[in-house]
Amino acid sequence: MIKDALTSTAAFLISLVGLIVGIAWAIDSRWEWEPILVLLISLAELLIFAFHKANREEETNKPTESQNGVAPDKIKAEASVQSDISTAEDVTVKHRDSVLDMMKLRYHILFIDDDRKFNVVKILRDTGWKHTKTIPDIKSLDIELVKRTDVFFVDINGVGKLLSLEYEGLDLALMLKQRYADKKVVIYSANKNFNSFHEAWDECDYKLEKNALPYQFQNLVEEYSIQKFIDSK
């Protein structure tokens, strides 16, 4: 309340008048203490007004952030990148790193694997893929975690038991692909010869050996996220 009063235009005018009156009174009274006191109070109010006005102007000129925490300059930069991109070749040649930086905050990756020592999940998180999660199994294809996932990595062994699936991860991967055709489904296993005639091997988007290099998993995530970025334009 006091701060608002001191920083208002009315307070400024009153302080200015008080300063002028204080000077005239002090001169007329041969600098007695009462006019000097009025003079000092008026001067202090003027200084306070000037200080808070400068602070307000500085705050006004600072870059603001949007509701999702992204500064306007960054939003403009992203818009510029998006306007320059129309094909996968544009991403590769011009703006690959910028697109990946954006998608790392938006792309949802889910590993369905009962092996808690599988370290690819941690590697993806450490490289900036914020929405990377792992669960040992799923009990429904309709849970929110599944619905918001962009790419599934499914171990063909040890999962699918909650849904009583005969061929475990292969059945689960096939169900996910058939239910969510627009999402990517990658299957991987330490046993590459397991049920080699299962439909999932052909229907899913990619297959990897479980001991594949982490870079191979990461490369798939990058390529799929770039494609999603282009498809959403």
Solvent accessible surface area in square Angstrom, and as a share of the most:
residue,aa,sasa,rsa
1,M,195,0.87
2,I,132,0.67
3,K,118,0.50
4,D,98,0.51
5,A,57,0.44
6,L,38,0.19
7,T,17,0.10
8,S,44,0.29
9,T,95,0.55
10,A,62,0.48
11,A,19,0.15
12,F,66,0.28
13,L,97,0.48
14,I,124,0.63
15,S,3,0.02
16,L,67,0.33
17,V,89,0.51
18,G,16,0.16
19,L,34,0.17
20,I,106,0.54
21,V,78,0.45
22,G,0,0.00
23,I,73,0.37
24,A,60,0.46
25,W,113,0.40
26,A,0,0.00
27,I,107,0.54
28,D,119,0.62
29,S,23,0.15
30,R,210,0.76
31,W,133,0.47
32,E,96,0.43
33,W,174,0.61
34,E,64,0.28
35,P,0,0.00
36,I,58,0.29
37,L,85,0.42
38,V,52,0.30
39,L,27,0.14
40,L,101,0.50
41,I,91,0.46
42,S,7,0.04
43,L,76,0.38
44,A,46,0.36
45,E,51,0.23
46,L,24,0.12
47,L,114,0.57
48,I,63,0.32
49,F,27,0.11
50,A,56,0.44
51,F,123,0.51
52,H,37,0.16
53,K,94,0.40
54,A,57,0.44
55,N,54,0.28
56,R,111,0.41
57,E,91,0.41
58,E,102,0.46
59,E,112,0.50
60,T,109,0.64
61,N,122,0.63
62,K,112,0.48
63,P,102,0.64
64,T,92,0.54
65,E,117,0.53
66,S,43,0.28
67,Q,195,0.87
68,N,118,0.61
69,G,46,0.44
70,V,26,0.15
71,A,34,0.27
72,P,43,0.27
73,D,97,0.50
74,K,98,0.41
75,I,75,0.38
76,K,142,0.60
77,A,55,0.42
78,E,27,0.12
79,A,54,0.42
80,S,61,0.40
81,V,15,0.08
82,Q,60,0.27
83,S,91,0.59
84,D,66,0.34
85,I,3,0.02
86,S,79,0.51
87,T,61,0.35
88,A,45,0.35
89,E,118,0.53
90,D,32,0.16
91,V,0,0.00
92,T,88,0.51
93,V,121,0.70
94,K,121,0.51
95,H,42,0.19
96,R,61,0.22
97,D,107,0.55
98,S,45,0.29
99,V,0,0.00
100,L,14,0.07
101,D,86,0.45
102,M,8,0.03
103,M,9,0.04
104,K,41,0.17
105,L,88,0.44
106,R,107,0.39
107,Y,3,0.01
108,H,42,0.19
109,I,3,0.01
110,L,1,0.00
111,F,0,0.00
112,I,0,0.00
113,D,7,0.04
114,D,69,0.36
115,D,55,0.28
116,R,205,0.75
117,K,187,0.79
118,F,31,0.13
119,N,87,0.45
120,V,4,0.02
121,V,9,0.05
122,K,128,0.54
123,I,51,0.26
124,L,1,0.00
125,R,116,0.42
126,D,98,0.51
127,T,52,0.30
128,G,32,0.31
129,W,0,0.00
130,K,137,0.58
131,H,47,0.21
132,T,3,0.02
133,K,85,0.36
134,T,64,0.37
135,I,36,0.18
136,P,59,0.37
137,D,21,0.11
138,I,3,0.02
139,K,148,0.63
140,S,35,0.22
141,L,19,0.10
142,D,67,0.34
143,I,52,0.27
144,E,108,0.48
145,L,33,0.17
146,V,0,0.00
147,K,98,0.42
148,R,101,0.37
149,T,2,0.01
150,D,19,0.10
151,V,0,0.00
152,F,0,0.00
153,F,0,0.00
154,V,0,0.00
155,D,6,0.03
156,I,0,0.00
157,N,51,0.26
158,G,18,0.17
159,V,0,0.00
160,G,0,0.00
161,K,128,0.54
162,L,113,0.56
163,L,51,0.25
164,S,100,0.64
165,L,33,0.16
166,E,133,0.60
167,Y,84,0.32
168,E,46,0.21
169,G,0,0.00
170,L,0,0.00
171,D,25,0.13
172,L,0,0.00
173,A,0,0.00
174,L,22,0.11
175,M,62,0.28
176,L,0,0.00
177,K,29,0.12
178,Q,114,0.51
179,R,125,0.46
180,Y,32,0.12
181,A,76,0.59
182,D,127,0.66
183,K,25,0.11
184,K,57,0.24
185,V,0,0.00
186,V,0,0.00
187,I,1,0.00
188,Y,1,0.00
189,S,3,0.02
190,A,92,0.71
191,N,69,0.35
192,K,127,0.54
193,N,117,0.60
194,F,59,0.25
195,N,46,0.24
196,S,70,0.45
197,F,200,0.83
198,H,21,0.10
199,E,88,0.39
200,A,0,0.00
201,W,36,0.13
202,D,127,0.66
203,E,83,0.37
204,C,14,0.09
205,D,48,0.25
206,Y,104,0.40
207,K,110,0.47
208,L,19,0.09
209,E,78,0.35
210,K,32,0.14
211,N,127,0.65
212,A,17,0.13
213,L,121,0.60
214,P,45,0.28
215,Y,143,0.54
216,Q,74,0.33
217,F,0,0.00
218,Q,35,0.16
219,N,48,0.25
220,L,17,0.08
221,V,0,0.00
222,E,22,0.10
223,E,73,0.33
224,Y,28,0.11
225,S,0,0.00
226,I,8,0.04
227,Q,72,0.32
228,K,91,0.38
229,F,6,0.03
230,I,24,0.12
231,D,100,0.52
232,S,88,0.57
233,K,110,0.47
